[in-house]
Amino acid sequence: MISSNSPRANLARGYPMALLSALFLSTTAIFIRHLTLIYHIPALVLALWRDIFVVLTLAPVLGLLRPRLLRVEKRHLGYLALYGLVLAAFNSLWTLSVALNGAAVATVLVYCSAGFTALLGWWFLKEHLDWVKLLVVALGLGGCVLVSGAYDPATWNANLAGILTGVFSGLAYAGYSLMGRSAAQRGLNPWSTLLYTFAFAAVFLLVVNLLPGGPLPGAAAQPADLLWLGSSMAGWGILALLAAGPTVMGFGLYNVSLVYLPSSVVNLIATLEPAFTAVSAFLVFGELLTPVQLGGSLMILTGVVFLRIYEGWRVGRLQTAHDGV
């Protein structure tokens, strides 16, 4: 449901939620890097179990604390299934883009979603779009290029299929954001939405991984590959922690922030994720931030802060005009 609070209160609640979401989601790369380097688990198998563990984590918690959130009206199931399909598509396209393009190019391409979300949100959801949002889109994309290192022409030695996959991953991320905002408008609780979309996404990814011969890169080549981690309790534990921590909190807070803020604003704030990831990589793996990466991080942060100040000013101006009527 869309919040009935004042626009100023929505900003005060929505921005911290979106910032925390970006912070949590930025740590997923640390977990995924560890799992792929140490255990060599196929990417789409990892994505499947990530979704399954999200459901196994969230369902008992909601059942204990808010049992009514486990139930949704039947009329919403078709919409949630479509939402889950979009989530599964985004996760799959992102993973394929990394496989085809490398992490740097894939990161830049997925954050085309900031522009897609601003334009599609204006088109389909009638969200406000002006020169400020377009400027923040440009700052965010430019910052992502610098943080990821994609300004180096050597990183763009990808084929047309790889580039198209990356662009479509950004489009799928934009679709995920728009559907989250639409779910709030339909009166769906963001945590119920998270549970059902990940459940449906797990079903779709299971089908993908069971396709004969593993035709998609990163998918299970045979059904036995679904249990890739075997008896490795450490591997399963890290995978469960990835789902219970960064994924549940990251996507959960993302959905909650969409209750208070337009999808375009939330997605623009999400462009902080690469900068947060760079900091996490430095703290965990000792990867040094270059001056260029620091400059890119500053560009992204500047855009988000500017957007917050501008939105607060715009809301205050509209409120003053309303009170003066």
ChimeraX attribute file (.defattr): number of C-alpha atoms within 10 A of each C-alpha:
attribute: neighborCount
match mode: 1-to-1
recipient: residues
	/A:1	17
	/A:2	19
	/A:3	15
	/A:4	10
	/A:5	11
	/A:6	12
	/A:7	19
	/A:8	17
	/A:9	12
	/A:10	17
	/A:11	19
	/A:12	15
	/A:13	17
	/A:14	22
	/A:15	20
	/A:16	14
	/A:17	23
	/A:18	29
	/A:19	22
	/A:20	19
	/A:21	28
	/A:22	28
	/A:23	22
	/A:24	22
	/A:25	25
	/A:26	24
	/A:27	23
	/A:28	19
	/A:29	17
	/A:30	15
	/A:31	15
	/A:32	18
	/A:33	12
	/A:34	15
	/A:35	21
	/A:36	13
	/A:37	9
	/A:38	10
	/A:39	13
	/A:40	13
	/A:41	22
	/A:42	20
	/A:43	21
	/A:44	25
	/A:45	20
	/A:46	23
	/A:47	25
	/A:48	25
	/A:49	20
	/A:50	22
	/A:51	25
	/A:52	21
	/A:53	24
	/A:54	24
	/A:55	23
	/A:56	16
	/A:57	18
	/A:58	19
	/A:59	19
	/A:60	13
	/A:61	13
	/A:62	16
	/A:63	13
	/A:64	10
	/A:65	9
	/A:66	13
	/A:67	12
	/A:68	11
	/A:69	17
	/A:70	17
	/A:71	10
	/A:72	15
	/A:73	7
	/A:74	8
	/A:75	8
	/A:76	14
	/A:77	14
	/A:78	10
	/A:79	15
	/A:80	26
	/A:81	19
	/A:82	15
	/A:83	26
	/A:84	26
	/A:85	22
	/A:86	23
	/A:87	25
	/A:88	27
	/A:89	20
	/A:90	23
	/A:91	21
	/A:92	25
	/A:93	26
	/A:94	25
	/A:95	24
	/A:96	23
	/A:97	27
	/A:98	19
	/A:99	15
	/A:100	20
	/A:101	22
	/A:102	18
	/A:103	18
	/A:104	20
	/A:105	26
	/A:106	28
	/A:107	25
	/A:108	27
	/A:109	26
	/A:110	26
	/A:111	29
	/A:112	24
	/A:113	30
	/A:114	31
	/A:115	23
	/A:116	21
	/A:117	30
	/A:118	26
	/A:119	20
	/A:120	20
	/A:121	23
	/A:122	17
	/A:123	12
	/A:124	10
	/A:125	15
	/A:126	11
	/A:127	18
	/A:128	14
	/A:129	14
	/A:130	10
	/A:131	8
	/A:132	14
	/A:133	24
	/A:134	15
	/A:135	14
	/A:136	26
	/A:137	29
	/A:138	18
	/A:139	23
	/A:140	30
	/A:141	26
	/A:142	18
	/A:143	29
	/A:144	31
	/A:145	24
	/A:146	24
	/A:147	29
	/A:148	23
	/A:149	21
	/A:150	21
	/A:151	17
	/A:152	12
	/A:153	8
	/A:154	9
	/A:155	15
	/A:156	16
	/A:157	12
	/A:158	13
	/A:159	10
	/A:160	10
	/A:161	12
	/A:162	22
	/A:163	19
	/A:164	14
	/A:165	23
	/A:166	28
	/A:167	22
	/A:168	21
	/A:169	28
	/A:170	27
	/A:171	24
	/A:172	26
	/A:173	27
	/A:174	29
	/A:175	22
	/A:176	25
	/A:177	27
	/A:178	24
	/A:179	22
	/A:180	26
	/A:181	28
	/A:182	21
	/A:183	23
	/A:184	21
	/A:185	16
	/A:186	12
	/A:187	13
	/A:188	21
	/A:189	18
	/A:190	23
	/A:191	21
	/A:192	20
	/A:193	24
	/A:194	24
	/A:195	25
	/A:196	21
	/A:197	25
	/A:198	26
	/A:199	20
	/A:200	24
	/A:201	28
	/A:202	25
	/A:203	18
	/A:204	19
	/A:205	24
	/A:206	21
	/A:207	11
	/A:208	20
	/A:209	24
	/A:210	18
	/A:211	15
	/A:212	11
	/A:213	12
	/A:214	15
	/A:215	13
	/A:216	14
	/A:217	16
	/A:218	19
	/A:219	27
	/A:220	27
	/A:221	18
	/A:222	13
	/A:223	15
	/A:224	10
	/A:225	16
	/A:226	21
	/A:227	13
	/A:228	18
	/A:229	17
	/A:230	11
	/A:231	9
	/A:232	10
	/A:233	10
	/A:234	10
	/A:235	18
	/A:236	18
	/A:237	11
	/A:238	15
	/A:239	21
	/A:240	20
	/A:241	18
	/A:242	23
	/A:243	26
	/A:244	19
	/A:245	16
	/A:246	21
	/A:247	23
	/A:248	27
	/A:249	19
	/A:250	24
	/A:251	19
	/A:252	20
	/A:253	25
	/A:254	28
	/A:255	28
	/A:256	24
	/A:257	29
	/A:258	31
	/A:259	27
	/A:260	28
	/A:261	24
	/A:262	25
	/A:263	31
	/A:264	29
	/A:265	27
	/A:266	28
	/A:267	28
	/A:268	26
	/A:269	28
	/A:270	25
	/A:271	30
	/A:272	26
	/A:273	23
	/A:274	29
	/A:275	27
	/A:276	18
	/A:277	22
	/A:278	22
	/A:279	21
	/A:280	19
	/A:281	18
	/A:282	13
	/A:283	11
	/A:284	9
	/A:285	10
	/A:286	10
	/A:287	12
	/A:288	12
	/A:289	16
	/A:290	13
	/A:291	11
	/A:292	16
	/A:293	22
	/A:294	16
	/A:295	15
	/A:296	25
	/A:297	28
	/A:298	18
	/A:299	23
	/A:300	29
	/A:301	20
	/A:302	16
	/A:303	24
	/A:304	26
	/A:305	13
	/A:306	16
	/A:307	19
	/A:308	17
	/A:309	11
	/A:310	14
	/A:311	18
	/A:312	16
	/A:313	13
	/A:314	14
	/A:315	15
	/A:316	14
	/A:317	12
	/A:318	13
	/A:319	14
	/A:320	11
	/A:321	10
	/A:322	9
	/A:323	8
	/A:324	7
	/A:325	5
